[in-house]
Amino acid sequence: MTHALAEALVDVLWFIEGSDDEQMDPDDAVKVLEGVAHLVSRLSNDQCSELTALLEAMAEAEADPARREFLEGFPDGFGLLDERG
């Protein structure tokens, strides 16, 4: 279940990142991306580790170079690698 949810999240964010202004309002896109970053910031250390491992596995299996780059940058871009106290 966790892997399926991670894939769904990545699919949505990948779509948003790749959308132009005609497909999605830029302000709405920013709100969604900030909302995900906030949600991720509330994950426990174990949850962050699990999601990061899933993203790494997804990146390794990804054939599309642009999507692989997105997956590799996801942990840092969405705050999974931030220090948690």
C-alpha positions in Angstrom: 0.0 0.0 0.0 2.8 2.4 0.9 4.5 1.9 -2.4 1.3 2.5 -4.3 0.6 5.7 -2.4 4.2 7.0 -3.0 3.8 6.3 -6.7 0.5 8.2 -6.8 2.0 11.1 -5.0 4.9 11.2 -7.4 2.6 11.0 -10.4 0.6 14.0 -9.2 3.6 16.1 -8.4 5.3 15.1 -11.6 2.2 16.3 -13.5 2.2 19.6 -11.6 5.9 20.2 -12.1 5.5 19.5 -15.9 2.3 21.6 -16.3 2.4 24.9 -18.1 0.3 27.9 -17.2 -2.5 26.8 -19.5 -2.8 23.4 -17.9 -2.7 24.5 -14.3 -2.7 27.9 -12.6 0.8 28.6 -11.2 -0.6 29.8 -7.9 -2.5 26.6 -7.5 0.5 24.6 -8.4 2.6 26.4 -5.7 -0.1 25.8 -3.1 -0.2 22.1 -3.9 3.6 21.8 -3.8 3.8 23.7 -0.5 1.1 21.6 0.9 3.0 18.4 0.1 6.2 19.9 1.6 4.3 20.8 4.8 2.8 17.3 5.0 6.2 15.7 4.5 7.7 17.9 7.2 5.2 16.3 9.7 6.4 12.7 8.9 8.3 10.8 11.6 12.0 9.9 11.0 10.9 6.3 10.3 8.3 7.5 7.8 10.8 9.8 6.1 13.3 6.9 5.8 10.7 4.6 4.4 9.6 7.2 1.8 13.1 8.0 0.9 13.9 4.3 0.3 10.8 4.0 -1.9 11.8 7.0 -3.9 15.3 5.6 -4.4 13.9 2.3 -5.6 11.5 4.1 -7.9 14.4 6.2 -9.3 16.6 3.1 -9.9 13.7 1.4 -11.9 12.8 4.6 -13.9 13.6 4.5 -17.6 12.7 8.2 -18.3 15.8 10.3 -17.4 13.8 13.4 -16.6 11.5 11.5 -14.3 14.5 9.7 -12.7 16.0 13.1 -12.0 12.8 14.3 -10.5 12.6 11.2 -8.2 16.3 11.6 -7.2 15.7 15.2 -6.3 12.4 14.6 -4.5 13.9 13.8 -1.0 15.9 17.1 -0.9 13.3 19.2 -2.7 10.5 18.2 -0.4 12.4 18.3 2.9 12.9 14.6 3.5 16.6 15.2 4.2 16.1 18.1 6.6 17.3 17.6 10.1 14.5 16.5 12.4 14.6 17.1 16.0 
